[in-house]
Amino acid sequence: MKKYTHFILAAVVVLTMPLLMHSGSLASEVLIFALAAMGCNLLLGFTGLLSFGQGIFFGLGSYTVALMLSRWAVPMPLALLLATLMGALGAALVGWVAIRQRGTYFVMLTLAFSQMFYFIAYTATDLTGGDNGLMDVPRPNLSLFGADLWTLATPWQFYGFVSLLFLIVFWLLLRVSNSTFGRTLLAVRDNEERAAAIGYNLRLLKLQAFVISGAVTGLAGALHAMMTGLAPLSNAELHTSEMILIMTVIGGTGNLFASLLGSAFYLLLADWLSQLWPRWLLLLGVALIAVSLWMQRGLWGLGEMLWRKLQGQRNTATAAAAKGEQA
């Protein structure tokens, strides 16, 4: 059971959100950005690569599915697959260049690629719609040979579809992280020099992590465009990369379920604060500062600490009860 604990926790959260949340769109957004955060976590938490290029892959997924569905009437499953492949292709290109540097220079390269992609998207109005983005993105039902298998008309129906894809991707990423490949990524994160001395091809491993991360983030961008009916330029902004990175850090790096916690915390807190005060971003900034100062291992680390304290209290109480019986 321990092997599947995180998957069971993720499934519980997915099944519980419709009972606790009033908005199907907000619930879908939590899972969509949790996908993007998991892709980022594979780079940051498992490989030790701080990338500001996640917005590139998110934007590529959004634009691809918007073009496939609105202009060329491609079947929806194929459109999602193509968006995922475009995210992987973009990540392969960015990663192939960026992994040639380390540390600050690696971060600067991903930042430069992010800004470059933003201005390409801004000027390529025929493909991306420029500043207006691509509007009226349809959300067709999942069908086979003309027969509808899954209706996606309402927000909660779409949430069900997103939750199914989320759990599938979560399970696949768990398999990746628990595989020899995933353990090797952890070795690269902890000590690159030692991993290279053993004989691992560091560039190939980092590039593979980039491609997987880009594919997952591209899928998230495609689902976001289908949810909102819009592929905006803002999906390709640096702010999107920063938001995904913040969700990853808030939840906790090196743990896939923590990415879901980070996404839910960020989006639900933002939704609540926006109803309290027009300048809610200031309050959100204060909350993020508090997380950075006192919860450096993220929400998952806080949960682990509280669980250990609870277990310690139980053990102490059990030991005291045993002594009392002996006396």
C-alpha positions as CSV (number, residue, x, y, z in Angstrom):
1,M,0.0,0.0,0.0
2,K,2.9,2.4,0.7
3,K,3.8,2.2,-2.9
4,Y,0.4,3.6,-4.0
5,T,-0.1,6.0,-1.0
6,H,0.4,9.2,-3.0
7,F,-1.9,8.0,-5.9
8,I,-4.6,7.1,-3.4
9,L,-4.3,10.5,-1.8
10,A,-4.5,12.2,-5.2
11,A,-7.6,10.1,-6.0
12,V,-9.2,11.1,-2.7
13,V,-8.6,14.8,-3.4
14,V,-10.0,14.5,-7.0
15,L,-13.2,12.7,-5.7
16,T,-13.6,15.2,-2.8
17,M,-13.3,18.5,-4.6
18,P,-16.8,18.3,-6.2
19,L,-18.3,17.9,-2.7
20,L,-16.4,20.9,-1.3
21,M,-16.2,23.4,-4.1
22,H,-18.9,25.4,-5.8
23,S,-17.2,26.0,-9.1
24,G,-16.4,23.2,-11.6
25,S,-14.1,25.6,-13.5
26,L,-12.0,26.4,-10.5
27,A,-11.8,22.7,-9.6
28,S,-10.6,21.9,-13.1
29,E,-8.1,24.7,-13.0
30,V,-6.6,23.3,-9.8
31,L,-6.0,19.9,-11.5
32,I,-4.7,21.6,-14.7
33,F,-2.1,23.6,-12.9
34,A,-1.3,20.7,-10.7
35,L,-0.3,18.9,-14.0
36,A,1.9,21.8,-14.9
37,A,3.4,21.9,-11.4
38,M,4.1,18.2,-11.6
39,G,6.0,18.8,-14.8
40,C,8.0,21.5,-13.2
41,N,8.6,19.3,-10.1
42,L,10.2,16.7,-12.3
43,L,12.8,19.3,-13.3
44,L,13.2,21.1,-10.0
45,G,12.5,18.5,-7.4
46,F,13.9,15.5,-9.1
47,T,16.6,16.9,-11.3
48,G,17.6,20.1,-9.6
49,L,16.9,22.3,-12.6
50,L,15.3,25.7,-11.9
51,S,13.5,26.5,-15.2
52,F,11.6,29.7,-16.1
53,G,10.6,28.1,-19.4
54,Q,7.5,26.3,-18.3
55,G,5.3,29.0,-19.8
56,I,6.7,28.1,-23.2
57,F,5.3,24.6,-23.0
58,F,2.1,25.7,-21.5
59,G,1.6,28.3,-24.2
60,L,2.5,25.8,-27.0
61,G,-0.1,23.4,-25.7
62,S,-2.8,26.1,-25.6
63,Y,-2.1,27.4,-29.1
64,T,-1.8,23.9,-30.6
65,V,-5.2,22.7,-29.3
66,A,-6.8,26.0,-30.2
67,L,-5.6,25.8,-33.8
68,M,-6.5,22.1,-34.1
69,L,-10.0,22.5,-32.8
70,S,-11.0,25.9,-34.1
71,R,-9.4,26.0,-37.6
72,W,-8.8,22.5,-38.7
73,A,-11.5,20.5,-36.9
74,V,-9.1,17.8,-35.7
75,P,-10.7,15.2,-33.3
76,M,-10.3,16.3,-29.7
77,P,-8.2,13.3,-28.5
78,L,-5.8,13.8,-31.4
79,A,-5.7,17.6,-30.7
80,L,-4.7,16.9,-27.1
81,L,-2.1,14.4,-28.2
82,L,-0.6,16.9,-30.7
83,A,-0.5,19.6,-28.0
84,T,1.3,17.2,-25.7
85,L,3.8,16.4,-28.5
86,M,4.3,20.1,-29.2
87,G,5.1,20.7,-25.5
88,A,7.6,17.9,-25.6
89,L,9.2,19.2,-28.9
90,G,9.5,22.7,-27.4
91,A,11.0,21.3,-24.3
92,A,13.5,19.3,-26.3
93,L,14.6,22.4,-28.1
94,V,14.9,24.6,-25.0
95,G,16.5,21.8,-23.0
96,W,19.1,20.9,-25.7
97,V,20.5,24.4,-25.5
98,A,19.9,25.2,-21.8
99,I,21.5,22.0,-20.3
100,R,24.8,23.0,-21.8
101,Q,25.1,25.5,-18.9
102,R,24.6,25.1,-15.1
103,G,23.5,27.3,-12.3
104,T,22.8,30.9,-12.9
105,Y,23.5,30.6,-16.6
106,F,21.1,27.8,-17.1
107,V,18.4,29.9,-15.4
108,M,19.2,32.8,-17.6
109,L,18.9,30.7,-20.7
110,T,15.5,29.4,-19.8
111,L,14.5,33.0,-19.0
112,A,15.8,34.2,-22.4
113,F,13.8,31.4,-24.2
114,S,10.7,32.4,-22.3
115,Q,10.9,36.0,-23.3
116,M,11.8,35.0,-26.9
117,F,8.8,32.8,-27.2
118,Y,6.5,35.5,-25.8
119,F,7.6,38.0,-28.4
120,I,7.3,35.4,-31.2
121,A,3.7,34.7,-30.0
122,Y,3.0,38.4,-29.8
123,T,4.1,39.1,-33.4
124,A,2.9,35.9,-35.1
125,T,-0.7,37.1,-35.2
126,D,-1.8,34.7,-38.0
127,L,-1.0,31.7,-35.8
128,T,-1.5,33.0,-32.2
129,G,-3.8,36.0,-32.6
130,G,-1.2,38.3,-31.1
131,D,-2.3,40.3,-28.1
132,N,-5.9,39.1,-28.5
133,G,-5.0,35.4,-28.4
134,L,-7.1,32.7,-30.1
135,M,-10.7,33.0,-29.1
136,D,-13.8,30.8,-29.4
137,V,-11.9,27.6,-28.8
138,P,-14.5,24.8,-28.9
139,R,-14.9,22.0,-26.3
140,P,-16.2,19.1,-28.3
141,N,-17.5,16.0,-26.7
142,L,-15.4,12.8,-26.5
143,S,-16.8,10.7,-29.3
144,L,-16.1,7.6,-31.3
145,F,-17.4,7.1,-34.8
146,G,-19.9,9.9,-34.4
147,A,-21.2,8.6,-31.0
148,D,-20.7,10.7,-28.0
149,L,-18.9,8.8,-25.2
150,W,-18.4,11.7,-22.8
151,T,-20.3,15.0,-22.8
152,L,-18.1,18.0,-21.9
153,A,-20.7,20.8,-22.0
154,T,-20.9,21.7,-18.4
155,P,-17.9,22.7,-16.1
156,W,-18.4,19.6,-13.9
157,Q,-18.6,17.3,-16.9
158,F,-15.3,18.8,-18.1
159,Y,-13.9,18.4,-14.6
160,G,-14.6,14.7,-14.7
161,F,-12.6,14.5,-18.0
162,V,-9.7,16.5,-16.6
163,S,-9.7,14.4,-13.4
164,L,-9.4,11.2,-15.4
165,L,-6.5,12.6,-17.4
166,F,-4.9,14.0,-14.3
167,L,-5.0,10.6,-12.5
168,I,-3.5,8.8,-15.6
169,V,-0.7,11.3,-15.8
170,F,-0.1,11.2,-12.1
171,W,0.2,7.4,-12.2
172,L,2.6,7.5,-15.1
173,L,4.8,10.1,-13.5
174,L,4.8,8.1,-10.3
175,R,6.1,5.1,-12.3
176,V,8.8,7.4,-13.8
177,S,9.9,8.8,-10.5
178,N,10.0,5.4,-8.9
179,S,11.9,3.8,-11.8
180,T,15.7,3.5,-12.2
181,F,15.5,6.6,-14.4
182,G,13.8,8.6,-11.6
183,R,16.3,7.5,-9.0
184,T,19.1,8.4,-11.4
185,L,17.6,11.9,-11.7
186,L,17.8,12.2,-7.9
187,A,21.5,11.2,-8.0
188,V,22.1,14.0,-10.6
189,R,20.2,16.5,-8.4
190,D,22.2,15.6,-5.3
191,N,25.7,15.3,-6.8
192,E,26.3,15.9,-10.5
193,E,30.0,15.3,-10.3
194,R,29.6,11.9,-8.7
195,A,26.9,10.9,-11.1
196,A,29.1,11.9,-14.0
197,A,32.1,10.0,-12.5
198,I,29.9,6.8,-12.3
199,G,29.3,7.1,-16.0
200,Y,25.8,8.6,-16.4
201,N,25.2,10.8,-19.4
202,L,24.1,13.9,-17.6
203,R,23.0,15.8,-20.7
204,L,20.8,13.0,-22.0
205,L,19.2,12.5,-18.6
206,K,18.4,16.2,-18.2
207,L,17.1,16.4,-21.8
208,Q,14.8,13.4,-21.1
209,A,13.5,15.1,-18.0
210,F,12.9,18.3,-20.0
211,V,10.9,16.4,-22.6
212,I,8.7,14.6,-20.1
213,S,8.1,17.9,-18.3
214,G,7.3,19.7,-21.5
215,A,4.8,17.0,-22.6
216,V,2.9,17.2,-19.3
217,T,2.9,21.0,-19.2
218,G,1.8,21.1,-22.9
219,L,-1.2,18.9,-22.0
220,A,-2.0,21.2,-19.1
221,G,-2.0,24.2,-21.4
222,A,-4.3,22.4,-23.9
223,L,-6.8,21.6,-21.2
224,H,-6.7,25.2,-19.9
225,A,-7.5,26.5,-23.4
226,M,-10.4,24.1,-23.7
227,M,-11.7,25.1,-20.2
228,T,-11.7,28.8,-20.9
229,G,-12.4,28.7,-24.6
230,L,-9.4,31.0,-25.1
231,A,-5.7,30.6,-25.8
232,P,-4.5,34.0,-24.5
233,L,-1.1,35.6,-24.9
234,S,-0.8,35.6,-21.1
235,N,-0.4,31.8,-21.2
236,A,3.0,32.4,-22.8
237,E,4.1,35.2,-20.4
238,L,6.9,34.9,-17.9
239,H,4.2,35.3,-15.2
240,T,2.8,31.8,-16.1
241,S,6.3,30.3,-15.6
242,E,6.6,32.0,-12.3
243,M,3.2,30.9,-11.1
244,I,3.9,27.3,-12.0
245,L,7.2,27.5,-10.2
246,I,5.6,29.1,-7.1
247,M,3.0,26.3,-6.9
248,T,5.7,23.7,-7.1
249,V,7.7,25.3,-4.3
250,I,4.7,25.9,-2.1
251,G,3.6,22.3,-2.3
252,G,7.1,20.9,-1.9
253,T,9.7,19.8,-4.3
254,G,10.6,16.1,-4.9
255,N,7.0,15.0,-4.3
256,L,4.3,14.7,-7.0
257,F,1.3,14.8,-4.7
258,A,2.8,18.0,-3.2
259,S,2.3,19.7,-6.6
260,L,-1.4,19.1,-6.2
261,L,-1.3,20.7,-2.8
262,G,0.6,23.7,-4.1
263,S,-1.8,24.3,-7.0
264,A,-4.8,24.0,-4.7
265,F,-3.3,26.3,-2.1
266,Y,-2.3,29.0,-4.6
267,L,-5.5,29.0,-6.7
268,L,-8.0,28.7,-3.8
269,L,-6.2,31.3,-1.7
270,A,-6.1,33.6,-4.7
271,D,-9.8,33.1,-5.4
272,W,-10.7,33.8,-1.7
273,L,-8.5,36.8,-1.4
274,S,-9.8,38.4,-4.6
275,Q,-13.3,38.4,-3.0
276,L,-12.0,40.2,0.1
277,W,-9.9,43.1,-1.4
278,P,-9.3,44.4,-4.9
279,R,-5.5,44.5,-4.1
280,W,-5.5,40.9,-3.2
281,L,-2.1,40.2,-4.8
282,L,-0.5,42.1,-1.9
283,L,-2.1,39.7,0.6
284,L,-1.1,36.8,-1.6
285,G,2.5,38.1,-1.6
286,V,2.5,38.2,2.2
287,A,1.2,34.7,2.4
288,L,4.0,33.5,0.0
289,I,6.6,35.3,2.1
290,A,5.3,33.4,5.2
291,V,5.6,30.1,3.3
292,S,9.1,30.9,2.2
293,L,10.2,31.8,5.7
294,W,8.6,29.1,7.8
295,M,7.7,26.3,5.4
296,Q,10.8,25.8,3.3
297,R,9.8,22.2,2.6
298,G,6.4,23.3,1.4
299,L,3.0,22.1,2.5
300,W,4.0,18.5,2.2
301,G,7.0,19.1,4.5
302,L,4.7,20.8,7.0
303,G,2.3,17.8,6.9
304,E,5.2,15.4,7.5
305,M,6.4,17.4,10.5
306,L,2.9,17.5,12.1
307,W,2.5,13.8,11.4
308,R,5.8,13.0,13.1
309,K,4.8,15.1,16.1
310,L,1.5,13.3,16.4
311,Q,3.2,9.9,16.2
312,G,5.6,11.0,18.8
313,Q,2.8,12.1,21.2
314,R,1.0,8.8,20.6
315,N,4.2,6.8,21.3
316,T,4.8,8.8,24.5
317,A,1.2,8.3,25.6
318,T,1.5,4.6,24.9
319,A,4.8,4.3,26.8
320,A,3.3,6.2,29.8
321,A,0.3,3.9,29.8
322,A,2.5,0.9,29.7
323,K,4.5,2.1,32.7
324,G,1.4,2.9,34.6
325,E,0.1,-0.7,34.1
326,Q,3.5,-2.1,35.2
327,A,3.4,0.0,38.3
